[in-house]
Structures are given as structure tokens and as C-alpha cells.
Amino acid sequence: MRRPIAAPDFELRSLEDKRVRLSDFRGKVVLVNFWTTWCAACVGEMPALVALQKTHADTLVIIGVSLDYVPDEHGHVGGHPAVEEQQRGGGDHEGHESTATARKRVREKVARTARARGINYPILLDERNDVGGRYNGGELPTTVLVDAQGNVRRRFVG
């Protein structure tokens, strides 16, 4: 039998600008979903996550961690258009903008996606890819299942 691996604790800010720690949910099963607005597979699984949270709200906490702040292949923060923008053919931000402006735009894009998809669980913003770098391995979407004692039980990719 494999020994449980403790899930590294983390603290990130939510879309509502509240500090949220993984350890805040000790005693419940936590499903941590790493996603971006530009990942079609990530956005595609959101309805199932919303339904899962609704059905099991008393025993399960779903946390969505947005990795939209990770720079694109050109080093630009928020350079990827969201799924909705891809479908319209827009959202491409070629010009140089300040990091603060880019971060604000990313936050707005994440909030729009959460509203449009009816997200009923906390969305956290991993602005420096600290948590994503430890948990997701660069693959999207990645979902990590943490048991009530704070141990990683499974990691799902795709």
C-alpha cells in the first residue's frame, strides 16, 4: 500500500480578493482544478464540476485555480484569448501593455468566464504560478484530489 503524500499547503487570493488556503478545508475532500480561460478542455469540464459541487457540497470542496497569469510563448501575461474570444476571432492583445494592466485584464477575463459558466465554487488566482508549478506539471486541465486529512490521493490530467 502506498503511503499518503501530504498536499503542500498554499494560499492564493480569490476573485473576491479573499485569502484562501488549502488547509482551510481540512476535514473535507478537496478537488483542486487547474485551468485557464483559453483551454477548451478546461472550460468544457466546468459544467460537470459545477454539478459535482452542487450535488456534494456538504462533503466536497472544489477549488478552481486559474493559471491565466502564466506568460504565453512570447512572455506576455494574458496573451492567450479566452475560449469565447477564440470563437469570435478576437481577444488578441498584440501591443505592449504594463504588467499591472495585463494582470487587471486577466482578472477580468477569469471573472467573465466564471460568470458565464455559472461557477459555484471558489476561483483562485495563481499570479506567479507558484501553486500550479508544484501541482499541475504544465498540463491542462489538471485536477488533484486531496482527502479530508490533507493528503493527495489522485492527480488527473486532461
Phi, psi and omega in degrees: 000134181286141175286140177296145177252122180296133177285123178301130179290154176211162175226126177225163176269143178274173175301332179274008179067030175262146175281128181232130177247146175302319182294345176299338186254014178305138183101348175236155172286135182238130175251112181259116184251117178266128187208171171221161179290337184265359181267108182300320179294323178297309181294325180295332181270355183300318179301323178293322178292320177300314180296318179298316179297318181297317183287325187240031185301334182280339183236351186229139173241126173257134176236124174265126179247111180282129176253024181295344180278349179294129182298148176284186183296345178261003180083011181268131175285130178074021183285346179273129174288144178296162180307314180298321179291325178297320181293329179272349181080016181242198175083005181277126182247088184283325187293164177273128177231161180294156178300320180298318178294316179298316180297320178296317180297319179297313179303315179297320180294318178296316180297318178299316180296317180299317178294313183298329182265001178064037183299127182246022178225161183297138173251123180252151184250114180265079188294334181247008181059028178293311183284315178302321179297329180275329190253322194259345176068016176083008181251138182236146342287156173234135179234131181243128179260121181247127182285175184295340178270359177090023179254142176289125179255322180209155175228122181247134178244132178088000000 
